[in-house]
Amino acid sequence: MLEVEKISKVYGNFSLNEVSFTVGKGDYFILLGESGAGKSLVLETIAGLILPDAGSIRLNGQEITRVRIQQRGIGMVFQDHAVFPHLTVGGNLAYSLHSTRLNRENRRAKVLAVASELGIAGLLDRHPATLSGGEMQRVALGRALVQEPAILLLDEPLSSLDAKLRTDLRRLLRRIHRSGRTILHVTHDYTEALSLGTRIAVIHKGTIIQEGIPGEVFNHPKSEFVAHFIGARNFFPARLDTAGPLTHAILANGIKFRILSNLDTGEGYVMIRPEDVLVSAASVQTSATNSFPATIVDVVRYAGGMELTLDAGFEVQALVTPESYQNMQLTIGNECWIHFKASAIQFIPE
């Protein structure tokens, strides 16, 4: 278990502000944030490359805040791989084992075992200059894993790869995690976080602003920044009004949404998932208590169907299947209706 408690660090014009989180044994923990949020600084502090100004770091109950890098039991994979160009793949993997008491035969066995796990056993005699980006990343992973670290730190490991290689490396990382390894992975890509993480913490301007399991963070963002950063659409400033017999969320332009909520009257935001917005070519009877006439202003095709942007006095996105799009003849400029249930609206207090 990794326990980061109130880590603070002033670094030039930037600062980490009492960053705290816990990575449980066997977790795949994602530290998610935009560029410049402090993700890599947190990782380098945990690895021992940077000393914090305040706070503590414990690994499996042992205080390691000021322990030497080599004695922390941590493996780190850098964004730029940082492999040694003058060494072969085998030499890179074996490098960290030279300071151990393993004999040459045992070192060779460990290197071969890790290389086989990562699918690079056939590359051991090659030099980094002859490798592809995906192969280079596997070498960097192998160099960290061969040490059998208590926790593996990954700094934007997929950012420099193309889509196909990212898919392959995600699959590999999931397999590495399933083998029982504990991983702390920093990224700015929320889809990467969702596909890999068992827990996620969102960092913004050096401060952790939300933490939880992926479903909690992505379906229940606690702030406007988190909602926008994770790609939430249909997110509007609103005031919750509980004064009458029915509860409404009232947008800035006066449009009212019927909503189910046990919160008190107050300012905040409403969020509606695009998949919860029903589109019809004409007004229809439906169980949805919110219905509005709308005009289609944009259409985007994607693998799963069609994403419509509609103007209903507020701009809203909806998802429809290609069949529905064709059957209803939904083209840009067409008028239609949108519907969504009161239970589909989430209100987030300001």
SULUR-V785816 format. One record per residue. N is the residue number from 1. SS is DSSP state (H for helix, E for strand, - for the rest). PSI is psi in whole degrees, -180 to 180 (NA if undefined). NEAR is the number of other ideal C-beta (glycine too) atoms within 12 Angstrom. Layout:
N SS PSI NEAR
N SS PSI NEAR
This chain:
1 - 134 21
2 E 127 41
3 E 114 28
4 E 119 37
5 E 112 23
6 E 47 21
7 E 127 37
8 E 145 28
9 E 124 30
10 E 124 18
11 E 96 23
12 - -125 12
13 - 8 8
14 E 154 21
15 E 143 22
16 E 138 37
17 E 93 27
18 E 55 23
19 E 125 40
20 E 136 26
21 E 165 35
22 E 131 24
23 E 111 38
24 - 159 19
25 - 128 21
26 - 0 21
27 - 153 30
28 E 95 37
29 E 127 42
30 E 128 45
31 E 109 48
32 E 131 45
33 - 162 37
34 - 170 24
35 - 135 20
36 - 8 17
37 - -17 33
38 - 10 39
39 H -54 39
40 H -33 36
41 H -40 34
42 H -46 44
43 H -44 43
44 H -30 28
45 H -42 40
46 H -40 48
47 H -21 38
48 - 8 24
49 - -25 24
50 - 137 25
51 - 135 25
52 - 157 33
53 - -30 20
54 E 163 20
55 E 178 26
56 E 156 27
57 E 127 42
58 E 139 25
59 E 117 30
60 - 41 21
61 - -8 13
62 E 131 19
63 E 123 15
64 - 12 30
65 - -39 29
66 - 21 17
67 - 146 20
68 - 149 15
69 H -46 24
70 H -18 19
71 H 10 16
72 - -19 29
73 - 32 29
74 E 138 38
75 E 137 35
76 E 136 37
77 E 120 41
78 - 158 28
79 - -36 28
80 - 19 17
81 - -49 33
82 - 40 22
83 - 158 34
84 - 117 22
85 - -25 18
86 - -8 11
87 - 152 23
88 E 173 25
89 H -45 39
90 H -40 31
91 H -39 29
92 H -44 38
93 H -36 43
94 H -11 33
95 H -48 26
96 H -9 31
97 H -11 29
98 - -26 20
99 - -1 14
100 - 175 17
101 - 9 9
102 - 140 19
103 - 173 12
104 H -40 14
105 H -43 12
106 H -36 16
107 H -44 25
108 H -39 21
109 H -41 18
110 H -42 28
111 H -45 38
112 H -38 24
113 H -45 23
114 H -42 38
115 H -39 33
116 H -40 20
117 H -36 23
118 H -1 37
119 - 28 23
120 - 21 37
121 H -27 23
122 H 1 16
123 H 5 30
124 - -28 28
125 - 2 18
126 - 160 25
127 E 155 21
128 H -33 30
129 H -20 16
130 H 4 14
131 - 154 27
132 - 171 22
133 H -42 25
134 H -40 30
135 H -40 33
136 H -40 36
137 H -35 40
138 H -36 40
139 H -44 45
140 H -42 43
141 H -45 45
142 H -39 44
143 H -33 38
144 H -41 39
145 H -30 41
146 - -21 38
147 - -9 35
148 - 58 23
149 - 155 33
150 - -28 29
151 E 143 42
152 E 124 41
153 E 129 45
154 E 120 47
155 E 100 36
156 - 56 33
157 - -17 41
158 - 0 37
159 - -27 27
160 - 6 20
161 - 154 28
162 - 174 15
163 H -43 14
164 H -45 14
165 H -36 23
166 H -42 26
167 H -45 19
168 H -44 23
169 H -34 38
170 H -43 31
171 H -41 20
172 H -43 33
173 H -38 34
174 H -39 21
175 H -41 21
176 H -42 33
177 H -42 30
178 H -21 16
179 - -3 20
180 - 3 17
181 - 147 33
182 - 131 33
183 E 136 45
184 E 117 50
185 E 124 47
186 E 140 45
187 E 161 42
188 - 0 30
189 - 110 31
190 H -28 27
191 H -36 21
192 H -43 33
193 H -43 39
194 H -36 25
195 H -18 25
196 H -37 38
197 - 144 39
198 - -24 29
199 E 151 33
200 E 137 42
201 E 132 39
202 E 126 41
203 E 137 41
204 E 121 31
205 - 44 22
206 - 10 29
207 E 136 27
208 E 121 36
209 E -12 31
210 E 144 33
211 E 145 28
212 E -174 27
213 - 157 22
214 H -45 30
215 H -36 16
216 H -47 21
217 H -43 33
218 H -29 30
219 H -17 24
220 - 63 23
221 - 142 37
222 - 1 28
223 - 163 25
224 H -40 25
225 H -48 24
226 H -44 36
227 H -48 32
228 H -38 21
229 H -37 30
230 - 7 39
231 - 18 24
232 - 134 29
233 - 172 26
234 - 57 36
235 E 114 33
236 E 139 35
237 E 140 23
238 E 164 37
239 E 129 31
240 E 126 33
241 E 114 27
242 - 16 20
243 - -39 13
244 - -169 11
245 - -23 8
246 - 150 19
247 - 133 29
248 E 150 28
249 E 125 41
250 E 120 29
251 E 169 31
252 - -30 16
253 - 9 14
254 - -9 14
255 - 136 25
256 E 138 27
257 E 130 43
258 E 132 30
259 - 149 35
260 - 118 23
261 - 144 27
262 - 16 11
263 - 161 23
264 - 163 15
265 - 136 20
266 E 174 20
267 E 153 22
268 E -143 31
269 E 152 34
270 E 146 45
271 E 133 38
272 E 124 41
273 - 139 28
274 H -34 31
275 H -13 21
276 H 0 27
277 - 114 38
278 E 134 34
279 E 135 45
280 E 152 28
281 - -25 23
282 - 170 19
283 - 130 18
284 - 159 16
285 - 128 11
286 - 160 18
287 - -12 15
288 - 131 26
289 - -3 23
290 E 112 35
291 E 136 26
292 E 140 32
293 E 146 21
294 E 162 35
295 E 134 24
296 E 123 33
297 E -17 24
298 E 152 21
299 E 130 27
300 E 126 21
301 E 140 16
302 E 177 16
303 - -37 10
304 - -6 13
305 E -138 22
306 E 137 30
307 E 121 29
308 E 137 40
309 E 126 28
310 E 147 39
311 E 110 24
312 - 31 33
313 - -11 19
314 - 147 31
315 E 127 27
316 E 145 42
317 E 142 36
318 E 151 42
319 E 133 32
320 E 158 34
321 - 157 21
322 H -35 18
323 H -45 11
324 H -41 20
325 H -43 27
326 H -44 16
327 H -36 14
328 - -2 25
329 - 55 18
330 - 100 36
331 - 164 18
332 - 132 19
333 - -16 16
334 - 148 24
335 E 146 24
336 E -168 36
337 E 148 30
338 E 149 43
339 E 141 32
340 E 146 40
341 - 155 23
342 H -33 26
343 H -13 20
344 H -8 31
345 E 128 36
346 E 130 34
347 E 129 38
348 E 111 33
349 E 146 24
350 - NA 16
